[in-house]
Amino acid sequence: MYDLNAPLWGALAALGWGIADFLARYASRAVGAPRSLLGMLVVSAIALTLLVSALELNWIISFWSGLSAAASGLGIAAATLILYWALARGPVSVVAPVCASWPAFNLLFEIIAGGRPTPLQWAAAGSIFVGVVCVARASESFAENPQYSRDSLRLTIGSCVLVAFVFALSFVGLKYAAQQMGGLQAVVIGRWIGVAAIVIYLLANRKFTFESFPLSWWPVIAVIGLLDIGAYIALTTGIQLPDGVFTVVVASTFSVITVLLARFILRESMTMFQWSGIALVVAGAVVLSAF
């Protein structure tokens, strides 16, 4: 019998990631992308460590699973850092859907590994590609805004494509580690590796001072961290259900939440051409997430 809880968990994950990305725009503009990311990672790492301890989950770590978890954590931290930078630059309605195109790169990795995509998967990948092109072309309308320039928009879009690629590559490592040691345990290791990496980055750039973390922004950063890790918990919970594929499908629509918030709160103007591009990206991501 179809389990309605599967898409519900997916919806919770989509809401968590969608709202977290939107809030990250404000935090990154206020304290900078690296500091916002560090705060988010620390909060989520502590929260998830406490949860794993409370649930008394087993830690079965081999060399390769531990290495995969660490590498995925490093990759996710790097991709999220660029994502926060892009969100701070904006426009959000362009950044979110392009970054959400990572399932297309997953299909590419599958082909490299010897996989044979179905015609439906090829069509979904094509949908994402066409959608990203549509969003990129539609972004030219933002060049009329003095806040943006064509060169700035091109740099932002290029960064978002890089984000999608690194996320896809990192999720391959995370998937392997999760299969070996459990999803939450793999994310915990990745989070702490991410924390260490961002601390080293800030120290190398001499930006790691407590004065640079204003207390007024910690509540917002804490909410971002809790929403992010809450989304991971919802996803790992849902995929264990008999109809867990629907959790992944619904969760893959998180960029829609971010775009809608940008439209109605930031009042970002959006053309039908841009909406069409976003729809193509989301549709393609949903199909690829189902297989």
N, C-alpha and C positions, 0 to 999 in steps of 0.2 A: 504493500500500500504506500502511496506517495506521502512523504513526510513534509508537512508544511514548515517544520522548523528549519529545514535546510536553507530555503531562500531567505527566511527570517534572519538567520545568522549572517548570511551574505549581505543583507540590507544593513545590518548593524555594522559590519566591517566597512561597507561603502560609506556610511554616514561618518564613521570614525575617521577614515582617511580623508574623505572629502572636506570635512570641517577642519581637521588638523592642518591640511595644506592651505586652506584659506586663512586661518589664524597665523600661520607661519609667515605669510606676507607682511603682516603688521609687525610681528616680533623681529623679523629679519631687517626691516627698515629701521626699527628703533635701536637695536643693539648689534646688528650685523648678522649675516648668515652663519658664520662659524660659532659664535656665542649662542645663538638660538638653537643650533643643532646640538651643541654640547649640553645645554640645559635639558633639551628634549631627551637626549640619549641617557643622561644620568637619571632623570626621573623615571623613564620607562625601564631602564636596566634594574634599578632598585625595586620598582613595583613588581616586575616579572620575577626577579630573584626571590622575593618574599613569597610570591604565589607558588613558584615551583617548590620551595621549601615547605610551604603549608600543605601542598598536595602530596608531599613525600614521593615525588617522581624519581624513578631510577635514573642514574647517570651511567650509561654504557658508552664509553668514549674510546674509540680506536684512534690510531694516528691519523688515518685518512679522513675519518668523520670529523675529528677535531679540527684538522687543517681546513676542511671544506667549510665548517661553521665559521672559523676565523676569517677565511678569505671572503665569504659571503658578507660577513659583518663589515669588513673593511670596504668592500665594494658598495654596499648599501649606504654606508656613511658617506662615501665619496659622492655617490649619485644624489643623495639627499642634500648634501652641501651645495651642489650645483643647482638642484631644484629650488632650494631656498633663495639662492642668489637670483635665479630667474624669476621667481615669484615676487621678489622685492622690486625687480626692474619692471615686471609686467609686460603686457597686459595679461591678467590671470586667465581670461577666456581663451587665450592663445597658448599659454604655457601648459595648463592642465591637460588638455586633450593630446597635445604632442607628446608629452611625457608619458601619457597613458598608452602609447602605441607599442610598449615593450613586448606584448605577446607576439608581434610580427617577428621580432628578433629571436624569440624562443623557437619559432618555426624554422628560422634560418639555422639555428644551432642543431635542431633536430635533423635537418637535411645534411649538415656537415657530418653528423654522427652516423649517417647511413639510413636515416628514416625516409619514408616515402609518403609525403602528405597526400591526403585525399583531395579530390576536386573542390570539395566544400572548404577545406582548409586553405587551398590556394586562393579561392574566391575571397575568403575572410582576410587573408594577408593583403590581397589587392585592394580590398575595401579600406583597410587601414592606410595603405600607401596613398590612395586617392584622397582619403579624408585629410591626411596630414598636409598634402599639397594644397587642398582647398583652404584649410585653416591658415597655412602660410601665405597663400595669395590674398586671403581676406584680411590678413593682418596689415596690409598696406593702407587700409582705411584709417588705422591708428596713426599713420605717419602725419596726418593732418593735425594731430594733437601735438602741441609744442613740447609735451613731456617725452615724446618718442621721436625717433628719427629712423629712416629706412635702414641705416647701418646698424643702429641699436637693435632694431627688430630682427634683422638677419642674424646678429650675434646671439640674441635670445633664443631664436628658433633652433639654430645650430647647437646651442647648449642643451636644449630640450631633447634633441635627437640623441645626443651623447648620453643624457640621463636615461633615456629609454633603453639604450644599448647596455649600459652598465647595470641597470636594474635587472634586465633579462639575464645577463651573464651571472649576476650575483644570486638570482633565484634558482639557477641550475645547481649551484653549490649548496644553497640552503635546502633544496629539495633532497639532495643526496644525504646531507647531514641529518635532516629530519627523519628520513627513513631508517637511519642507523641508530639514532639516540632519542628520537622524539622531537616533535615540532617546537614546543616551548623551550626545551633544553637547548636546542640549536640556536634559537633566537637569543636566549640569554647570553650564550658565549659570544655571539655576533655583536650584541649590544655593548658588552664590556670591551671588546676589541675596538669597536667604533669610538667609545669614550676615550680610550688610550690614544687612538690615532688623532682625534681632534685636539686633545690636550697637547700632543707633540706638535701639531700644526700651529697652534696658538703660541706655544713656547718658542718655536722657531721664528715666528713673526713678531715676537715680543708683545703679544696682545693678551697674554693671560694674566690679568689683574682683577682683583675682586671689585675694584671701582668700575670696571667696564661691564659689570653685571648688575645694573640698577634693580633694586628690590621691587620697584613698581611693576616690572615686567615679569618677575618670577611666577606670579599666578597664571599669567597667560601661557608662559613656556611650560609650566607644570601641566596645564590642561592639554596642551599639544602632545606632551609625552604620554599622558594617560589615554588620550583618544587614540594615539598611534598604537600603543601596546594593546589597548582594548580591541582594536580592529584585528590584530594578529590573533588574539585569544578567540574572538568570534570566528575567524576563519578556520583556525585549527580545530575548534569545537564542531563547526558545521561539516567539515570535510570528513569527519569520522562517522557521520550518519549514512544510512543506506543510500540516500539521494544527495550525497555530499557534493556531487558535481554542480548542483544548482547553487550551492553556497559560493563556489568559485565564480560561477557565471554572474551572479548578482553583485558580488564584491567587485568585479572588474568594471563596474559602472561608476566607481567612486568619483571619477573626474567630472561626471555630470553634476554632482553635488557642488563641487568647487566652482564650476562654470555658472550654475544657477545663483550661487551666493555672489559671485562677481557681477552678474547681471543686475540683481535686485538690490544689492547693498552698495557696491561700488558704482553702480549705474554705467557699467561699460556698455557702449553701444555695440550691437551685434547685428550683422546682416543675415538674410536668409541663406546666403552662400556659406557663411561661416557656420551657421546652425547645421547646414547640410553636411559640411565637413566633419563637425563634431559627431553627428549621428553616424556617419560612415566609420569613424574611428571606434566609437563605442560598440557598434554592431559587429565589426570585425573582431574586437577584443572579446566580446561575449562568445562568439562562435569558437574562437581559438581556445578560450578558457574551458569550453565544454568538452574538448577532445584532448 
